[in-house]
Structures are given as C-alpha cells and as structure tokens.
Amino acid sequence: MVARFTLLIAVLFGLGACAHGSLQRDVRTVDDLLRPRVGVGVPERSALGTTSDTVVVARLLAQPLTPETAVRVALIAHPGLRAMYAELGLARADVVQAALLANPVISLERFTAGRFLEFGIAASFIDLLSQPMRRRVAEAQLVSARLRVADEVFRHVADVRASLVEAVVAAQVREISERAQAAAAASAAAATAIHAAGNLQELDLVSERAAAAEFVAGAIHARGESHVSREQLVRALGVSGTGASLILPERLPDLPDADPSVDSLVALAVTNRLDLAAALQDVNAAGKALGLTRRFRLLPDGTLSFAGEGEDGGPFKSGPGFSIPLPFFDRGQARVLAAQSALRAAVARQEALTLAVRADVRAAHALLMSARARFEEYRARVVPLRRRVTEETQLQYNAMAISVFGLLQARQGELSAGQGYIDAMGDYWKARIQLERAVGTSLP
C-alpha cells in the first residue's frame, strides 16, 4: 500500500512538473495577428517582448520618416510595447498555475513521554480530476489576452501614424504662417514708407501694423504647435531623441482615388477587430468556467491520505484514508450563480461591443467622406480661385490700378487658402487612420 501511494504522489508531481508553456509562442502569435493589420514587417521579439535592433532604429531615423518607417521604429523601440507584451506572461502564468496540482501535506507528531509516533500524508484528488478543465479555462483566457495585447499594439500603431500626420501638417502650417508673416511685414513696411511721404492716412497705417502683428502672433502659435507635435511624435515612437532631430517628409501623400464603401468596412470590422474577437473569446472562457463549476459544485474538495501510528517497541499500524465534504448546506449554489452571471455579462459585453463597432465604423466613414469633400472643395475651387485672385491683382498692380496693399492682401488670402488646403488634407488622413482603428486593420 505504501508503494502504491508513493507511486501516486510521484505521478502527481510529474504532472505538475510538465505543466509549462512557451511564452515565446504567445509573442509570436501576437506578431502573427499584427502582421496583416499594420502593413509593415513586425520585428522578431524574444519571449520577454524585447528587440535589439538599435542600429535599425538609428538608420530609420536618419532619413525622412514615412508612415511605414515610423511604425517600424515604434514597434522596435517603444518601451510601452514591451509592457503590453509583458501582459502575456501574466496570462501564461495562469495557464501554468492551472496545470499544477496542490502540494501534498505531510504531518508528523511524536509524543516523547509515551514515545508515541504518528505521521500522515494527504493530497487533493479533486485537483487531479479538475486539472484538465481548469487548464482549458486558463488557455481560453490566454487566447483572449493575446488578442487584447495585439489590439493594444495595433491601436498604438494607429497613434503613431496619426502623430506623424499631425507633425507634418504642423510643419507645413508653420511654413505658410511664416510666409504670411513676411508678407504682412512687407505690407506694414510699405505702409510706413507711404505714410512718411504723406500719402497714407494714420488709420490705414495702424490697420496695416495691426494686421502684421496678428500674423506675427499666428506664426508664433504655428511654431509652438510644430514643436509640440514633434515631441508628441517622439513620444509615440518611443525614442530618446528630441523632436527637432526628426526628419519629417515635406508633405503628406496624395489622397487615394476612392474610399471603400461603408457596408464593406462594417463587414471587414466584424471579422478583423481584435477586441471583438477577444470579447467572443471571453464568452468561450466564461462558458468553460461555468462547466467546471457545475461539474464540481457538490465536490469542491476531497483528499486521499496515508497515515501510520505506533509506539516504540510495539506494533506499527498504517493505512490509506479518504475525506470529502458533505454537501448538506453549501451545494455550490453561489459558485454556479457567479459563473452564470459572469457568462451572461460576457455575452452582453460582446453584443454591446458588436453594436458599438458597427456604429464606430459608420461614424468614422462619415467623417472620412466629410474630410474628402472638404479637401476636394479646397483643391478644386478655393485654392485655384485664390490663385486667380492673386494673378488678377498682380495685373492690376502692374497697371497701377491698385496699391501694393491690395496685392499683398491677395497674396495673404492665397496663403490662407493654402493653409486650409493643408489642414483639409491632414484631416482626411487623420479620419482615415481613425477609420482603420474602427475597422481593426489597415485599409488598402
């Protein structure tokens, strides 16, 4: 009997020792989920979620950033992503723990007065019976954790792209503001000279100077916004340099010829949103947990034991033991109710998220269409008309039909139209990134 019980304990220890998983496999699974969604190569990571391609980061930052290179830099360098990947270790630890069995308990007592010896060893057999189901629950929760980590990384990628758009737009607006400031300063200088010659009233001079001062304030604001947007981009990239060290592209890319339809995007979101897949996996895990609770509701605990006792010089008695709680009062009602409630809550959250995803896609698509229409208005009408106004004003100025102030004001209006054009283009790309975030993958 002792030999059999010892063999059982050895088997239990062996099962616990084999209960481990590969964290590296979890990291690779997340990378596989990201690869078709981010549109760039995902760097290889260690089991700790780290990369060591500092040389690659330096090379990428030494050239003008594109959306693709900015994403690559963030995926390699950002420490916040390492924190996201580290969450996989928590879910993997739950799987390992679920596969382990409770340690056996050994007791030993000796009474010196009567030279009496008693010992015992006990182990839970419920742990052994429930171990497969517990591990399946933990593995389902691990799948959900993988999906959520991948979703967080994808959202950070979208933030990187949006930060790059903001930085490029701010740089272009700064350039236009400084050109407008220079034009306003030239107008004020001309007004000063004409006023000194006695050919301009004081009111007109003050008006020109006030306009020049407003353009100076606008240029100061634009420079500040440019600095802030660069530092926000540095933060999104997760690099140690300054915003001034970044090399930005000169302009944003042209708009695509057409955008996908809203119906196709809604269907794409349902199949690609990682948080939606995680919510569905939560329902699966909650269902498995409910099954585990129901299976062992009347038998939450139970032990097998082996004990012996005897006196020095006397007979030694030993034998197996068995103990289980009797379900007179606690029949697992509360545990089953809690598991049922958790399942209902998971189902409701999944349904609510599905509705929210559809609405988010429709709203983001409407914003994209509005941004495209605004850009097309600037491209097709506002900018050409403002350019035509400047050209006609130049002709009248050459013919001495208008003063230099009229020409400078026309040029300032053209610059303002150019700034609106750039803002509209930036709004389109930010709306497209927001739509990609709502759909859960990059758009063609």
C-alpha beads as a LAMMPS data file, in Angstrom:
LAMMPS data file: protein, C-alpha beads

444 atoms
443 bonds

1 atom types
1 bond types

-500.0 500.0 xlo xhi
-500.0 500.0 ylo yhi
-500.0 500.0 zlo zhi

Masses

1 110.0

Atoms # bond

1 1 1 0.000 0.000 0.000
2 1 1 2.811 2.396 0.836
3 1 1 4.413 1.703 -2.522
4 1 1 1.176 2.408 -4.378
5 1 1 0.580 5.667 -2.555
6 1 1 4.161 6.731 -3.169
7 1 1 3.696 5.989 -6.869
8 1 1 0.532 8.107 -6.935
9 1 1 2.339 11.056 -5.338
10 1 1 5.174 10.688 -7.858
11 1 1 2.697 10.770 -10.740
12 1 1 1.077 13.923 -9.342
13 1 1 4.449 15.637 -9.060
14 1 1 5.253 14.593 -12.612
15 1 1 2.039 16.116 -13.914
16 1 1 2.815 19.389 -12.153
17 1 1 6.369 19.466 -13.436
18 1 1 5.184 19.108 -17.054
19 1 1 2.695 21.969 -16.730
20 1 1 4.534 24.765 -18.535
21 1 1 4.019 26.627 -21.786
22 1 1 6.001 28.681 -24.219
23 1 1 5.860 32.423 -23.707
24 1 1 7.781 32.779 -26.952
25 1 1 4.871 31.111 -28.737
26 1 1 2.498 33.682 -27.225
27 1 1 4.669 36.535 -28.511
28 1 1 4.800 35.024 -31.983
29 1 1 1.037 34.589 -32.003
30 1 1 0.574 38.289 -31.258
31 1 1 3.033 39.190 -34.016
32 1 1 1.152 36.940 -36.454
33 1 1 -2.074 38.763 -35.594
34 1 1 -0.427 42.145 -36.179
35 1 1 1.431 41.389 -39.383
36 1 1 -1.516 41.613 -41.827
37 1 1 -3.004 44.576 -39.957
38 1 1 -0.149 47.062 -39.667
39 1 1 1.123 46.781 -43.215
40 1 1 4.812 46.619 -42.273
41 1 1 7.220 43.934 -41.159
42 1 1 6.876 43.108 -37.466
43 1 1 10.285 42.670 -35.791
44 1 1 11.189 39.401 -34.133
45 1 1 10.871 39.574 -30.356
46 1 1 12.206 37.494 -27.518
47 1 1 9.939 35.772 -25.027
48 1 1 10.136 38.981 -22.966
49 1 1 8.756 41.047 -25.843
50 1 1 12.017 42.902 -26.446
51 1 1 14.028 43.603 -29.591
52 1 1 17.639 44.620 -30.003
53 1 1 17.697 46.365 -33.399
54 1 1 19.028 49.726 -32.174
55 1 1 21.111 50.015 -35.327
56 1 1 17.984 49.631 -37.448
57 1 1 16.239 52.369 -35.435
58 1 1 19.158 54.758 -35.945
59 1 1 19.180 54.056 -39.673
60 1 1 15.431 54.632 -39.976
61 1 1 15.596 57.912 -38.051
62 1 1 18.441 59.151 -40.260
63 1 1 16.053 59.515 -43.209
64 1 1 12.685 61.240 -43.676
65 1 1 10.005 59.376 -41.795
66 1 1 7.199 57.722 -43.702
67 1 1 4.156 56.078 -42.127
68 1 1 5.808 52.704 -42.671
69 1 1 9.197 53.625 -41.184
70 1 1 7.570 55.413 -38.237
71 1 1 5.595 52.275 -37.397
72 1 1 8.711 50.136 -37.675
73 1 1 10.602 52.421 -35.313
74 1 1 7.795 52.289 -32.749
75 1 1 7.483 48.508 -32.956
76 1 1 11.204 48.153 -32.317
77 1 1 11.923 50.937 -29.856
78 1 1 8.864 51.824 -27.785
79 1 1 9.171 50.571 -24.176
80 1 1 5.414 50.795 -23.728
81 1 1 5.026 47.969 -26.220
82 1 1 7.273 45.827 -24.055
83 1 1 4.861 46.450 -21.192
84 1 1 1.989 45.315 -23.405
85 1 1 3.829 42.134 -24.355
86 1 1 4.666 41.524 -20.694
87 1 1 0.955 41.091 -20.006
88 1 1 1.182 37.836 -21.941
89 1 1 3.344 36.486 -19.134
90 1 1 0.524 37.057 -16.649
91 1 1 -1.939 35.032 -18.716
92 1 1 0.671 32.351 -19.387
93 1 1 1.352 32.140 -15.642
94 1 1 -2.350 31.423 -15.083
95 1 1 -2.130 28.529 -17.543
96 1 1 0.922 27.152 -15.775
97 1 1 -0.758 27.522 -12.402
98 1 1 -3.919 25.802 -13.641
99 1 1 -1.852 22.833 -14.758
100 1 1 -0.169 22.465 -11.378
101 1 1 -1.586 20.323 -8.609
102 1 1 -1.838 21.295 -4.967
103 1 1 1.182 20.265 -2.946
104 1 1 0.672 17.220 -0.713
105 1 1 0.592 17.899 3.011
106 1 1 2.801 15.860 5.370
107 1 1 2.232 15.756 9.108
108 1 1 4.470 14.212 11.765
109 1 1 3.889 14.071 15.506
110 1 1 5.940 12.476 18.274
111 1 1 4.996 12.325 21.912
112 1 1 8.172 11.831 23.917
113 1 1 6.520 10.862 27.189
114 1 1 4.839 7.819 25.713
115 1 1 7.325 7.504 22.882
116 1 1 4.378 7.575 20.512
117 1 1 4.847 8.320 16.803
118 1 1 2.190 9.425 14.283
119 1 1 2.581 10.570 10.702
120 1 1 0.413 11.218 7.655
121 1 1 0.492 12.464 4.067
122 1 1 -2.514 13.809 2.168
123 1 1 -3.142 15.134 -1.329
124 1 1 -6.231 16.543 -3.068
125 1 1 -7.667 14.201 -5.657
126 1 1 -10.146 16.910 -6.758
127 1 1 -7.190 18.892 -8.089
128 1 1 -6.249 15.906 -10.211
129 1 1 -9.797 15.418 -11.512
130 1 1 -10.416 19.114 -12.259
131 1 1 -6.958 19.872 -13.664
132 1 1 -7.843 19.302 -17.372
133 1 1 -10.883 21.594 -17.171
134 1 1 -9.026 24.245 -15.190
135 1 1 -6.300 24.282 -17.766
136 1 1 -8.799 24.622 -20.633
137 1 1 -10.346 27.637 -18.899
138 1 1 -6.922 29.252 -18.423
139 1 1 -5.933 28.537 -22.025
140 1 1 -9.136 30.177 -23.266
141 1 1 -8.296 33.225 -21.145
142 1 1 -4.780 33.196 -22.611
143 1 1 -6.198 33.361 -26.130
144 1 1 -8.232 36.393 -25.062
145 1 1 -5.109 38.007 -23.569
146 1 1 -3.206 37.502 -26.832
147 1 1 -5.985 39.194 -28.780
148 1 1 -6.130 42.132 -26.386
149 1 1 -2.377 42.671 -26.439
150 1 1 -2.401 42.593 -30.237
151 1 1 -5.280 45.096 -30.230
152 1 1 -3.400 47.459 -27.926
153 1 1 -0.312 47.293 -30.136
154 1 1 -2.435 47.924 -33.236
155 1 1 -4.007 50.969 -31.613
156 1 1 -0.566 52.291 -30.740
157 1 1 0.447 51.851 -34.385
158 1 1 -2.564 53.970 -35.363
159 1 1 -1.482 56.613 -32.833
160 1 1 1.989 56.678 -34.396
161 1 1 0.556 57.293 -37.845
162 1 1 -1.775 59.994 -36.560
163 1 1 1.123 61.694 -34.719
164 1 1 3.170 61.722 -37.916
165 1 1 0.287 63.354 -39.815
166 1 1 -0.056 65.976 -37.081
167 1 1 3.657 66.738 -37.190
168 1 1 3.773 67.079 -40.981
169 1 1 0.679 69.289 -41.059
170 1 1 2.045 71.468 -38.260
171 1 1 5.363 71.862 -40.101
172 1 1 3.612 72.918 -43.315
173 1 1 1.282 75.297 -41.470
174 1 1 4.299 76.809 -39.744
175 1 1 5.965 77.423 -43.096
176 1 1 2.852 79.090 -44.528
177 1 1 2.365 81.180 -41.365
178 1 1 5.911 82.431 -41.574
179 1 1 5.419 83.329 -45.242
180 1 1 2.189 85.135 -44.361
181 1 1 4.020 86.942 -41.568
182 1 1 6.687 88.054 -44.027
183 1 1 4.045 89.312 -46.467
184 1 1 2.240 91.198 -43.703
185 1 1 5.517 92.689 -42.518
186 1 1 6.270 93.847 -46.056
187 1 1 2.827 95.425 -46.267
188 1 1 3.339 97.225 -42.954
189 1 1 6.771 98.438 -44.051
190 1 1 5.339 99.784 -47.291
191 1 1 2.550 101.471 -45.369
192 1 1 5.090 103.106 -43.072
193 1 1 7.069 104.446 -46.010
194 1 1 3.989 105.768 -47.780
195 1 1 2.711 107.324 -44.559
196 1 1 6.046 109.048 -44.044
197 1 1 5.683 110.541 -47.512
198 1 1 2.296 111.911 -46.512
199 1 1 0.277 109.728 -48.893
200 1 1 -1.405 107.421 -46.339
201 1 1 -3.762 108.197 -43.513
202 1 1 -2.946 107.280 -39.933
203 1 1 -5.877 104.850 -39.749
204 1 1 -4.646 102.865 -42.727
205 1 1 -1.134 102.729 -41.267
206 1 1 -2.374 101.476 -37.909
207 1 1 -4.574 98.889 -39.644
208 1 1 -1.601 97.513 -41.591
209 1 1 0.536 97.365 -38.479
210 1 1 -2.236 95.609 -36.534
211 1 1 -2.598 93.035 -39.313
212 1 1 1.166 92.468 -39.305
213 1 1 1.140 91.978 -35.534
214 1 1 -1.677 89.433 -35.845
215 1 1 0.311 87.478 -38.398
216 1 1 3.320 87.551 -36.077
217 1 1 1.159 86.082 -33.312
218 1 1 -0.141 83.481 -35.727
219 1 1 3.386 82.498 -36.742
220 1 1 4.411 82.193 -33.080
221 1 1 1.443 79.919 -32.456
222 1 1 2.271 77.813 -35.519
223 1 1 5.879 77.385 -34.382
224 1 1 4.707 76.280 -30.947
225 1 1 2.267 73.794 -32.441
226 1 1 5.015 72.415 -34.646
227 1 1 7.336 71.886 -31.662
228 1 1 4.580 70.208 -29.641
229 1 1 3.570 67.904 -32.492
230 1 1 7.187 66.824 -32.986
231 1 1 7.560 65.940 -29.322
232 1 1 4.281 64.033 -29.413
233 1 1 5.656 62.095 -32.344
234 1 1 8.822 61.338 -30.367
235 1 1 6.633 60.050 -27.557
236 1 1 4.655 57.842 -29.934
237 1 1 7.854 56.460 -31.455
238 1 1 9.381 55.740 -28.055
239 1 1 12.835 57.055 -28.960
240 1 1 15.231 59.061 -26.836
241 1 1 15.925 61.868 -29.303
242 1 1 14.250 65.268 -29.478
243 1 1 11.540 66.401 -31.830
244 1 1 13.962 68.731 -33.574
245 1 1 16.126 65.762 -34.585
246 1 1 13.328 64.069 -36.521
247 1 1 13.376 64.360 -40.290
248 1 1 9.806 64.788 -41.495
249 1 1 8.535 64.311 -45.046
250 1 1 7.942 67.532 -46.911
251 1 1 4.254 66.845 -47.463
252 1 1 1.524 64.324 -46.898
253 1 1 0.795 61.725 -49.572
254 1 1 -1.946 62.363 -52.091
255 1 1 -5.414 61.092 -51.358
256 1 1 -6.374 57.712 -52.849
257 1 1 -8.683 57.779 -55.845
258 1 1 -11.601 56.273 -53.913
259 1 1 -12.562 55.020 -50.474
260 1 1 -14.205 51.679 -49.586
261 1 1 -17.948 51.566 -49.090
262 1 1 -19.335 51.670 -45.579
263 1 1 -21.002 48.255 -45.904
264 1 1 -17.747 46.564 -46.865
265 1 1 -15.984 48.297 -43.979
266 1 1 -18.577 47.151 -41.439
267 1 1 -18.191 43.568 -42.638
268 1 1 -14.413 43.939 -42.504
269 1 1 -14.576 45.244 -38.935
270 1 1 -16.657 42.309 -37.715
271 1 1 -14.017 39.878 -38.927
272 1 1 -10.910 41.931 -38.085
273 1 1 -11.492 43.772 -34.808
274 1 1 -9.214 42.104 -32.286
275 1 1 -11.087 43.445 -29.267
276 1 1 -14.276 41.951 -30.691
277 1 1 -12.542 38.599 -31.113
278 1 1 -11.262 38.904 -27.528
279 1 1 -14.792 39.584 -26.262
280 1 1 -16.032 36.482 -28.070
281 1 1 -13.195 34.502 -26.531
282 1 1 -14.234 35.833 -23.113
283 1 1 -17.634 34.252 -23.700
284 1 1 -15.902 30.973 -24.519
285 1 1 -13.771 31.149 -21.369
286 1 1 -16.766 32.039 -19.198
287 1 1 -18.669 29.075 -20.629
288 1 1 -15.803 26.729 -19.808
289 1 1 -15.576 28.176 -16.295
290 1 1 -19.303 27.575 -15.793
291 1 1 -18.887 23.984 -16.912
292 1 1 -16.044 23.499 -14.431
293 1 1 -18.097 24.976 -11.596
294 1 1 -21.101 22.809 -12.371
295 1 1 -19.014 19.663 -12.635
296 1 1 -17.558 20.096 -9.152
297 1 1 -20.335 22.051 -7.447
298 1 1 -21.068 19.239 -4.961
299 1 1 -17.466 18.184 -4.579
300 1 1 -15.249 21.259 -4.324
301 1 1 -12.624 19.473 -2.270
302 1 1 -11.501 15.988 -1.363
303 1 1 -8.287 14.343 -0.250
304 1 1 -6.564 10.986 -0.318
305 1 1 -4.263 10.274 2.589
306 1 1 -1.998 7.688 4.085
307 1 1 -1.295 7.629 7.811
308 1 1 0.512 5.489 10.358
309 1 1 0.973 5.369 14.105
310 1 1 2.701 3.249 16.685
311 1 1 4.855 3.094 19.835
312 1 1 8.478 2.266 20.212
313 1 1 8.800 -1.470 20.515
314 1 1 5.121 -2.005 19.728
315 1 1 3.207 -2.799 16.555
316 1 1 3.089 -0.104 13.886
317 1 1 -0.225 0.440 12.137
318 1 1 -0.725 2.217 8.813
319 1 1 -3.313 2.575 6.067
320 1 1 -4.990 4.848 3.485
321 1 1 -7.603 7.486 4.170
322 1 1 -10.249 9.381 2.276
323 1 1 -12.124 12.594 3.058
324 1 1 -14.706 14.719 1.276
325 1 1 -17.048 17.479 2.482
326 1 1 -20.715 16.518 2.721
327 1 1 -22.889 18.920 0.676
328 1 1 -25.565 19.429 3.278
329 1 1 -25.656 23.217 3.226
330 1 1 -23.250 24.541 0.605
331 1 1 -24.113 22.804 -2.640
332 1 1 -22.233 25.266 -4.808
333 1 1 -25.267 27.458 -5.449
334 1 1 -23.305 30.685 -5.044
335 1 1 -20.431 29.498 -7.223
336 1 1 -22.770 28.406 -10.001
337 1 1 -24.704 31.676 -9.796
338 1 1 -21.481 33.670 -10.003
339 1 1 -20.297 31.647 -13.014
340 1 1 -23.664 32.034 -14.744
341 1 1 -23.623 35.778 -14.128
342 1 1 -20.088 36.028 -15.481
343 1 1 -21.170 34.217 -18.639
344 1 1 -24.235 36.429 -19.119
345 1 1 -22.103 39.530 -18.592
346 1 1 -19.540 38.312 -21.141
347 1 1 -22.276 37.661 -23.708
348 1 1 -23.808 41.086 -23.115
349 1 1 -20.426 42.828 -23.419
350 1 1 -19.733 41.017 -26.662
351 1 1 -23.114 42.009 -28.085
352 1 1 -22.687 45.622 -26.944
353 1 1 -19.219 45.804 -28.479
354 1 1 -20.520 44.404 -31.766
355 1 1 -23.129 47.167 -31.937
356 1 1 -20.535 49.782 -30.966
357 1 1 -18.115 48.547 -33.635
358 1 1 -20.726 48.896 -36.367
359 1 1 -21.625 52.404 -35.192
360 1 1 -17.954 53.404 -34.882
361 1 1 -17.250 52.314 -38.441
362 1 1 -20.245 54.203 -39.826
363 1 1 -19.288 57.348 -37.896
364 1 1 -15.639 57.134 -38.947
365 1 1 -16.676 56.589 -42.569
366 1 1 -18.944 59.635 -42.450
367 1 1 -16.079 61.696 -41.042
368 1 1 -13.818 60.448 -43.821
369 1 1 -16.333 61.368 -46.508
370 1 1 -16.739 64.841 -44.997
371 1 1 -12.971 65.323 -44.880
372 1 1 -12.615 64.230 -48.500
373 1 1 -15.387 66.597 -49.621
374 1 1 -13.764 69.495 -47.764
375 1 1 -10.385 68.714 -49.306
376 1 1 -11.872 68.480 -52.790
377 1 1 -13.524 71.863 -52.284
378 1 1 -10.176 73.429 -51.421
379 1 1 -8.357 71.603 -54.219
380 1 1 -10.907 72.253 -56.966
381 1 1 -12.217 75.707 -56.055
382 1 1 -10.789 77.597 -53.093
383 1 1 -7.087 77.330 -53.935
384 1 1 -7.462 77.885 -57.724
385 1 1 -9.769 80.839 -57.155
386 1 1 -7.424 82.412 -54.631
387 1 1 -4.540 81.907 -57.048
388 1 1 -6.606 83.559 -59.781
389 1 1 -7.358 86.485 -57.466
390 1 1 -3.626 86.950 -56.870
391 1 1 -2.877 86.781 -60.594
392 1 1 -5.581 89.325 -61.462
393 1 1 -4.484 91.577 -58.635
394 1 1 -0.905 91.397 -59.918
395 1 1 -2.074 92.516 -63.353
396 1 1 -3.961 95.453 -61.859
397 1 1 -0.984 96.358 -59.705
398 1 1 1.265 96.282 -62.781
399 1 1 -1.199 98.625 -64.448
400 1 1 -1.112 100.853 -61.348
401 1 1 -4.855 100.319 -60.857
402 1 1 -4.449 99.247 -57.237
403 1 1 -1.917 99.837 -54.498
404 1 1 0.687 97.454 -53.171
405 1 1 -1.586 96.790 -50.196
406 1 1 -4.200 95.173 -52.389
407 1 1 -1.565 92.889 -53.907
408 1 1 -0.190 91.897 -50.522
409 1 1 -3.679 91.185 -49.208
410 1 1 -4.377 88.971 -52.216
411 1 1 -1.193 87.022 -51.556
412 1 1 -2.125 86.676 -47.896
413 1 1 -5.514 85.318 -48.955
414 1 1 -3.781 82.781 -51.201
415 1 1 -1.559 81.711 -48.325
416 1 1 -4.581 81.307 -46.067
417 1 1 -6.229 79.139 -48.712
418 1 1 -3.076 77.049 -48.876
419 1 1 -3.173 76.583 -45.131
420 1 1 -6.803 75.496 -45.351
421 1 1 -5.820 73.052 -48.102
422 1 1 -3.133 71.514 -45.899
423 1 1 -5.474 71.334 -42.906
424 1 1 -8.110 69.611 -45.028
425 1 1 -5.594 67.068 -46.302
426 1 1 -4.408 66.392 -42.754
427 1 1 -7.997 65.990 -41.581
428 1 1 -8.571 63.419 -44.303
429 1 1 -5.577 61.302 -43.304
430 1 1 -6.435 61.546 -39.614
431 1 1 -10.002 60.494 -40.412
432 1 1 -8.675 57.578 -42.464
433 1 1 -6.465 56.473 -39.573
434 1 1 -9.450 56.728 -37.248
435 1 1 -11.418 54.579 -39.689
436 1 1 -8.616 51.999 -39.742
437 1 1 -8.739 51.941 -35.953
438 1 1 -12.500 51.374 -36.110
439 1 1 -12.172 48.628 -38.729
440 1 1 -9.269 46.936 -36.972
441 1 1 -6.878 46.719 -39.892
442 1 1 -5.100 48.914 -42.412
443 1 1 -7.094 49.958 -45.455
444 1 1 -5.894 49.335 -48.993

Bonds

1 1 1 2
2 1 2 3
3 1 3 4
4 1 4 5
5 1 5 6
6 1 6 7
7 1 7 8
8 1 8 9
9 1 9 10
10 1 10 11
11 1 11 12
12 1 12 13
13 1 13 14
14 1 14 15
15 1 15 16
16 1 16 17
17 1 17 18
18 1 18 19
19 1 19 20
20 1 20 21
21 1 21 22
22 1 22 23
23 1 23 24
24 1 24 25
25 1 25 26
26 1 26 27
27 1 27 28
28 1 28 29
29 1 29 30
30 1 30 31
31 1 31 32
32 1 32 33
33 1 33 34
34 1 34 35
35 1 35 36
36 1 36 37
37 1 37 38
38 1 38 39
39 1 39 40
40 1 40 41
41 1 41 42
42 1 42 43
43 1 43 44
44 1 44 45
45 1 45 46
46 1 46 47
47 1 47 48
48 1 48 49
49 1 49 50
50 1 50 51
51 1 51 52
52 1 52 53
53 1 53 54
54 1 54 55
55 1 55 56
56 1 56 57
57 1 57 58
58 1 58 59
59 1 59 60
60 1 60 61
61 1 61 62
62 1 62 63
63 1 63 64
64 1 64 65
65 1 65 66
66 1 66 67
67 1 67 68
68 1 68 69
69 1 69 70
70 1 70 71
71 1 71 72
72 1 72 73
73 1 73 74
74 1 74 75
75 1 75 76
76 1 76 77
77 1 77 78
78 1 78 79
79 1 79 80
80 1 80 81
81 1 81 82
82 1 82 83
83 1 83 84
84 1 84 85
85 1 85 86
86 1 86 87
87 1 87 88
88 1 88 89
89 1 89 90
90 1 90 91
91 1 91 92
92 1 92 93
93 1 93 94
94 1 94 95
95 1 95 96
96 1 96 97
97 1 97 98
98 1 98 99
99 1 99 100
100 1 100 101
101 1 101 102
102 1 102 103
103 1 103 104
104 1 104 105
105 1 105 106
106 1 106 107
107 1 107 108
108 1 108 109
109 1 109 110
110 1 110 111
111 1 111 112
112 1 112 113
113 1 113 114
114 1 114 115
115 1 115 116
116 1 116 117
117 1 117 118
118 1 118 119
119 1 119 120
120 1 120 121
121 1 121 122
122 1 122 123
123 1 123 124
124 1 124 125
125 1 125 126
126 1 126 127
127 1 127 128
128 1 128 129
129 1 129 130
130 1 130 131
131 1 131 132
132 1 132 133
133 1 133 134
134 1 134 135
135 1 135 136
136 1 136 137
137 1 137 138
138 1 138 139
139 1 139 140
140 1 140 141
141 1 141 142
142 1 142 143
143 1 143 144
144 1 144 145
145 1 145 146
146 1 146 147
147 1 147 148
148 1 148 149
149 1 149 150
150 1 150 151
151 1 151 152
152 1 152 153
153 1 153 154
154 1 154 155
155 1 155 156
156 1 156 157
157 1 157 158
158 1 158 159
159 1 159 160
160 1 160 161
161 1 161 162
162 1 162 163
163 1 163 164
164 1 164 165
165 1 165 166
166 1 166 167
167 1 167 168
168 1 168 169
169 1 169 170
170 1 170 171
171 1 171 172
172 1 172 173
173 1 173 174
174 1 174 175
175 1 175 176
176 1 176 177
177 1 177 178
178 1 178 179
179 1 179 180
180 1 180 181
181 1 181 182
182 1 182 183
183 1 183 184
184 1 184 185
185 1 185 186
186 1 186 187
187 1 187 188
188 1 188 189
189 1 189 190
190 1 190 191
191 1 191 192
192 1 192 193
193 1 193 194
194 1 194 195
195 1 195 196
196 1 196 197
197 1 197 198
198 1 198 199
199 1 199 200
200 1 200 201
201 1 201 202
202 1 202 203
203 1 203 204
204 1 204 205
205 1 205 206
206 1 206 207
207 1 207 208
208 1 208 209
209 1 209 210
210 1 210 211
211 1 211 212
212 1 212 213
213 1 213 214
214 1 214 215
215 1 215 216
216 1 216 217
217 1 217 218
218 1 218 219
219 1 219 220
220 1 220 221
221 1 221 222
222 1 222 223
223 1 223 224
224 1 224 225
225 1 225 226
226 1 226 227
227 1 227 228
228 1 228 229
229 1 229 230
230 1 230 231
231 1 231 232
232 1 232 233
233 1 233 234
234 1 234 235
235 1 235 236
236 1 236 237
237 1 237 238
238 1 238 239
239 1 239 240
240 1 240 241
241 1 241 242
242 1 242 243
243 1 243 244
244 1 244 245
245 1 245 246
246 1 246 247
247 1 247 248
248 1 248 249
249 1 249 250
250 1 250 251
251 1 251 252
252 1 252 253
253 1 253 254
254 1 254 255
255 1 255 256
256 1 256 257
257 1 257 258
258 1 258 259
259 1 259 260
260 1 260 261
261 1 261 262
262 1 262 263
263 1 263 264
264 1 264 265
265 1 265 266
266 1 266 267
267 1 267 268
268 1 268 269
269 1 269 270
270 1 270 271
271 1 271 272
272 1 272 273
273 1 273 274
274 1 274 275
275 1 275 276
276 1 276 277
277 1 277 278
278 1 278 279
279 1 279 280
280 1 280 281
281 1 281 282
282 1 282 283
283 1 283 284
284 1 284 285
285 1 285 286
286 1 286 287
287 1 287 288
288 1 288 289
289 1 289 290
290 1 290 291
291 1 291 292
292 1 292 293
293 1 293 294
294 1 294 295
295 1 295 296
296 1 296 297
297 1 297 298
298 1 298 299
299 1 299 300
300 1 300 301
301 1 301 302
302 1 302 303
303 1 303 304
304 1 304 305
305 1 305 306
306 1 306 307
307 1 307 308
308 1 308 309
309 1 309 310
310 1 310 311
311 1 311 312
312 1 312 313
313 1 313 314
314 1 314 315
315 1 315 316
316 1 316 317
317 1 317 318
318 1 318 319
319 1 319 320
320 1 320 321
321 1 321 322
322 1 322 323
323 1 323 324
324 1 324 325
325 1 325 326
326 1 326 327
327 1 327 328
328 1 328 329
329 1 329 330
330 1 330 331
331 1 331 332
332 1 332 333
333 1 333 334
334 1 334 335
335 1 335 336
336 1 336 337
337 1 337 338
338 1 338 339
339 1 339 340
340 1 340 341
341 1 341 342
342 1 342 343
343 1 343 344
344 1 344 345
345 1 345 346
346 1 346 347
347 1 347 348
348 1 348 349
349 1 349 350
350 1 350 351
351 1 351 352
352 1 352 353
353 1 353 354
354 1 354 355
355 1 355 356
356 1 356 357
357 1 357 358
358 1 358 359
359 1 359 360
360 1 360 361
361 1 361 362
362 1 362 363
363 1 363 364
364 1 364 365
365 1 365 366
366 1 366 367
367 1 367 368
368 1 368 369
369 1 369 370
370 1 370 371
371 1 371 372
372 1 372 373
373 1 373 374
374 1 374 375
375 1 375 376
376 1 376 377
377 1 377 378
378 1 378 379
379 1 379 380
380 1 380 381
381 1 381 382
382 1 382 383
383 1 383 384
384 1 384 385
385 1 385 386
386 1 386 387
387 1 387 388
388 1 388 389
389 1 389 390
390 1 390 391
391 1 391 392
392 1 392 393
393 1 393 394
394 1 394 395
395 1 395 396
396 1 396 397
397 1 397 398
398 1 398 399
399 1 399 400
400 1 400 401
401 1 401 402
402 1 402 403
403 1 403 404
404 1 404 405
405 1 405 406
406 1 406 407
407 1 407 408
408 1 408 409
409 1 409 410
410 1 410 411
411 1 411 412
412 1 412 413
413 1 413 414
414 1 414 415
415 1 415 416
416 1 416 417
417 1 417 418
418 1 418 419
419 1 419 420
420 1 420 421
421 1 421 422
422 1 422 423
423 1 423 424
424 1 424 425
425 1 425 426
426 1 426 427
427 1 427 428
428 1 428 429
429 1 429 430
430 1 430 431
431 1 431 432
432 1 432 433
433 1 433 434
434 1 434 435
435 1 435 436
436 1 436 437
437 1 437 438
438 1 438 439
439 1 439 440
440 1 440 441
441 1 441 442
442 1 442 443
443 1 443 444
